Amino acid sequence: MFLRWRRFFRLLSRDVLVLWYACRNPATPKRFKLGAALLLLYMISPFDLIPDMLLLFGWLDDIAIFAFVLPVLVRRLPPSVFEQANSSADRWLSRWRFGLHKS
């Protein structure tokens, strides 16, 4: 069970990197940038479907929305933008994986 969660969070972190690099690309359509901005805004907003003061449930709705919307945004990127963002994410992850990052 732990390995499934670990794999799930690893895939999410990769999607975050791909979306980050895609949003920095000028060829990315504005609707994707807007979708990423709205997702980030929802994550940091104090106004949620379930308030964050309800500890577990408040965070769970944020995680659920993030986990469902992020892959949808990444899948709908134009192919050329996705390829460029994916290769940038690969380079970044390989630097961290092999210890080539600078502290």
ZICOR-V785578 format. One record per pair of residues at least 6 apart in sequence whose C-alpha atoms are under 6 Angstrom apart, sorted by the first residue. I is the first residue (numbers start at 1). J is the second residue. D is the distance in Angstrom with one decimal. If there is no record, write none. Layout:
i | j | d
I | J | D
I | J | D
This chain:
i | j | d
17 | 89 | 5.7
18 | 85 | 5.1
18 | 86 | 5.5
18 | 89 | 5.7
21 | 85 | 5.0
22 | 85 | 5.2
23 | 33 | 5.6
50 | 58 | 5.1
51 | 58 | 5.0
52 | 58 | 3.9
52 | 59 | 5.8
95 | 101 | 5.6
